[in-house]
Amino acid sequence: MLKCLNEVLNYIEDNLDETIEFDEIEKIAGVTEYHFRRIFSFVSGMPLNEYIRYRRLSNAAFELQNKEISVTEMVFKYGYNSVDGFSRAFKEWCNISPSEISKTTQFRAFPKLTFQLAIYGGVDMDYQIEEKEAFKMVGFKKRVPIVFNGENKEIIELAQGITPIQRKTMHSYANIEPGEPMSASFNFDEGRMNEQGNLDHMIGVISTLEDSFEGFDVVDVPPLKWAIFISEGEFPKVMQKTWGQIFAEWLPSSDYELVDAPEICFIGDLSDRSKVRCENWIAVKKIK
């Protein structure tokens, strides 16, 4: 059944800008349209029509953001009867009108759903794309094992080794937004995606100051385009979940690919670890 469900999702994905034939869905799924809709709703937690609508709106958002294309073209491409109808649906989902998307850095994506033993995708992800000038990461770094879930003991030791005086000096260098402590990972070993090997991890701040930063490690980051995701919840669980969603769901559904650069997370107030605000940054470029 999982195989049939995923084949139907692939068919829908291939025909988002065409008429989706429910006779074809019945053939692929091996059940009637009525029963497929009930199965889909039960497993995914949303009606099939809603999923299709959100995937079309998400694709339209990427195209309006990245391509020279008009709102009217999107109306016809994704099967709406009028500009007003498309605009209402788009604003209801994205909180901005389609004509405004080229003027904002705040975006929303709705990645393709995949059925496995667990369900991935099919969840709104708010993000923004920002061009950043060159900056320096200033702090302390260490080669640590790659750990996907839970706290990394080596990173905890790195953090505990920073003295109050060093923290105060380091924070005085933070002269650009968001101005919060930074945790960055880079120079990954090849076994990264299988949770194998090591990476360079740095705790510090970002700065554009011209300084020797004596006593601190410094990493230069060139001008880049960044995708920025904001999350709030239990630390580090929500932060790590966001990283997983970025790589497993957002990237495959977007018009972007990764740039070789540090992956940065700015971590807010840790006094209540159940409600920590984080900003996850990845450097990206448009897929040609």
GIHU-V828153 format. One record per helix or strand of 3 or more residues. SS is the DSSP state (h for helix, s for strand). FROM is the first residue (numbers start at 0). TO is the last residue. Records with the same first field share a line. If there is no record, write none. Layout:
SS: FROM-TO ; FROM-TO
//
This chain:
h: 1-13 ; 21-28 ; 32-43 ; 47-65 ; 70-76 ; 82-93 ; 97-102 ; 152-159 ; 163-171 ; 189-193 ; 236-252
s: 105-109 ; 123-131 ; 134-144 ; 181-185 ; 197-206 ; 216-220 ; 223-232 ; 255-257 ; 262-266 ; 275-285
//
